[in-house]
Amino acid sequence: MQNVLNVLRNLPEGEYGLLVFSQLKQEMIQSINPDLEIPLASAAKLAIAFCVVKFIEEGRYTWNEKVSPMRFDPREDSQELYPHFQQRSSLLLREAVEMMIACHDRFVAQCVVNVVGGWEVVNATLQKYYPTIHVNDDPRDGQNKGQLSEVFELFQTIMRGYTETPELWVPIINGLVRQQDKIEALPAHIINQMTGGLNHAVINIGVIGEFSKHPFLFALGARNLPNRATNTDADESIQEALQLLYDAYASQETLLIN
């Protein structure tokens, strides 16, 4: 784990935070700058999906609600991941939430939010649980943000919910597994993460390791970075840190087997 921190400390400039939870030990094994406030960008869609599940738990909606009309963002990859949805004028709520996560699609997110009452309703529910998290219709808006520790807690709640009542949380997990933000040096099934990025900030939230073999849960955020459009140093450092985080997970599994 020290290798991970060494890489992050060598970021060219800016601030970073990292939280790592071991499913095997059932404890936080790393917590650096948990109070860091970070822009969420596309990662805000996890928060929207969390609210949808809460509404379903309360009986306000079901996963079979009709989401209509549908609109897909042509800049995202829904044509590649969901070619069979492209001509549909409506989706079921479960399909729309999965697609929103998998494709980081802001237009689909807006359609989902419209069905469940609008942004004020979503934020009011969200902030009952996580007061620092705020989401809106523009992923690039600076008010689309949250404290890293609360973003991690939200994700941990999703993962715990999937373990306890998978039928309720599975659309979120399906989207997480299907999305394309992979790390080149790692097998695709080893890292399942939701990412958000702006020119000067980035956040990665997800699972590293095999779902069935005590994976790590993590949240890594950095802000005030050099412009990522022209300087890739921070992105390369974060990818290296995630590779090293996988090495730490693999070492844990090796010790467990032995």
N, C-alpha and C positions, 0 to 999 in steps of 0.2 A: 504493500500500500504506500510505502514511503516513496517508491519510484513514481507513482501516480502524482503525488504532491510535488515532487521535484520538477516534473514536467510542467505542471500548472504554475509553479512559482517562476518558471522561466518564460511565461507569456511576455511578449514584447512590451506591453503596457496594459493598464486596466486593472480591474478587480475581478476576482472569481470566488465562487462558493461551490462546495461539494458535500453531498450527503450520500452515504452508502449504508444500506441495511442488509444484514445477512439473514436470509430465511432459515438457514441452518441453525445459527445461534439465537435467532429471534432477538437481535439487538442491533443498534446502530454501531457500526464499526468505524465510521468516519464522519465527522461533522466539522466543516470549515466554513466560516462566514454564513451560518444559516439564516441570518437576518438580512442578507443581501436582497435588495429590491431589484427585480429583474424584469425587463420587458418580455412579455409572453409570446408575442407574434402568433404564429400558427399553433403553438402549444396551448393557447387559450381554448381550443376546441375540446380538450380534455375536460376543462371546467364546464363547458356547455353540456357535454355528454353526462357528466356527473349530475348536473341539475336535472336533466331529463330523467335519469334513474330515480332521483328523489321524488319527482312528480309522479312517476309510475308507482313507487312505493306508497305514496299518499293516496293513490286511487284516482288521481286527476286524469290520467291518460293510460293507454296501454301501448305496447310495442307495435300494435296493429293499426294505430292511427294512420290516416291517410295524409301525406304531406304533398300539398298541391297549391299552386303550380310549382314545378321544379325548374331550377336554373343551374347550369353547371359552368364552372369557370374554365374557359378554354386554355388558360395558362397552366392549369394543373394537369394531372395525369389520369383523369377519370376515363378518358377514351381508351387508355391502355389497360387499366385495371378493371373497369366496368363497362366494356363496350356494349354489353347487352342492356344497359340502362339508358343509353344516349337518346333514344327516341321516346322514352316514357315521359308522360306529362305529370305523373305522380309516382311516389314511392311510399312504402310503408315506413313508419318512423324508425324501425330497427334497421332498415336498409339505408335510410338517409344518414343516420348517426354513424353507422359503419363506414359509409363512403366519405363522410365529412372528416373522420379521423384518418382513414387510409390515404386520402388524396389531398389533405390540408385545404379543402375546398371552402373558401369563404362564402361563395354563393349558396352552396348547400347548407352551410352553417346558418345563413340568414333564413333560409326556408324552414329549418328546424326551429329556430328561435321564434319565427312568426307563429308556428303551430302551438307553441307552449306559452304564448302570452307576451312576447316582446323582451327587449333587453332589460328593462326595469325589473320585470318579474324575475328574470334569470339572475340578475345581480342581487336582488333582495334575498333570494333563496341561497345563493352562493355565499353571501357575506354573513349569513347566520352561522355558517360552519367555518368559513375562512375569511375573516374581516379584511385582510389586506389585498385579496384578489379582486380585480375588477376586469370585466371583459366588455368589448363593444364590437361594432360591425367592421372596424378597420384594424386588421392585424398589425399595421405599422404605427398605429396611434400610441403615443407615449403613455396614455392612461390605461392601456391594455397591459396590465402588469400585476405582479404579486411578489410577496416575500418568498424566497426560495424554500424555506422550511414549510410554509403552508402549501406551496405547490407540491412538494414532496409528500406531505401528509394526505393531500387529495389523491395523489396517485396510489399511495399505500392503501387508502380506503377502497379504491377501485379494485386493486389486486386482492385485498382481503375479501371484498364482496364477491369477486369471481370464484374464489375458493369455497365460500360458504353457500352462495346461491348463484351458480354459474348461469342459469337461465335468465337471470335478471341483468347481468353485467356483460353477457357474451357479445353483444354488438360492439361494445367499446373494444374488447380484447380482439375480436375479429379484425377490426380496423387497424389496431396497433400492429398485429402480426402481418397484415397485408401491405402496409405502407412500405415505401422504398428507401427510407433513410438508413442505409446499411453502412457498415465499415468494411472497406475493401479487404483488409487483412483477416477478417473474421468470417466464419460460415454464416450464411444469412439467417439461419434459425437461432443463432447464439445471441444476437442482439435485436431486441424489439423495442424501439424507442420512438417517442414523439419529439420532434425538434421544432424550434422556432428561431428565426434569425433575422436580424436587422443589420444595417451596415456596421454598427458599432457594438452589437450585443448578440449573444447566442445562448440558447438554453436547450439541453438534452435531458429528457426524462424517460426512464424505461426500465427494462429488465435485461440483465446480462447473465448469460448462462442458460441451461436448458430448463424449461418450465417445470419439468418433472423431477429436477435434481437440485433443489435448494438454490435457486438463482439469487443473485444480488438485485436489489432494487436501488436505483440511483437517481439523483438529480444533480446536474452540473450546469452552472450558469456563469456567464462572464459578461461584463459590461465595460464601457469606455475603452473599447478595443480600437486598434488602428482600423481604418476603413477596410472591411472584409472584401469589398468589391475590387480592391486593388492590391491588398496585402493578405496573403493566405497563411501567414505564420501562425496566427491564433487558431485557425481551423485545423491546421496540421498538428499543432500541439494538443488540441482537444481530441483528435482522432488517436494520437499516440497514447494519451492518457486513458482512453477507453480500451485500447488494446491491452495496456498494462493492468487495467481493472479486470479484464477477462483473465489475465494470467493469475491474478490474486484469487479469483473465483476458482480457476482450474486447480490451483494449489490446495485450496480448501477441499475440493472433491477428491483429490489424490490422497490427502490425509484421511478422509472419511473412508475410502476404500481400504486403505492399509490398516 
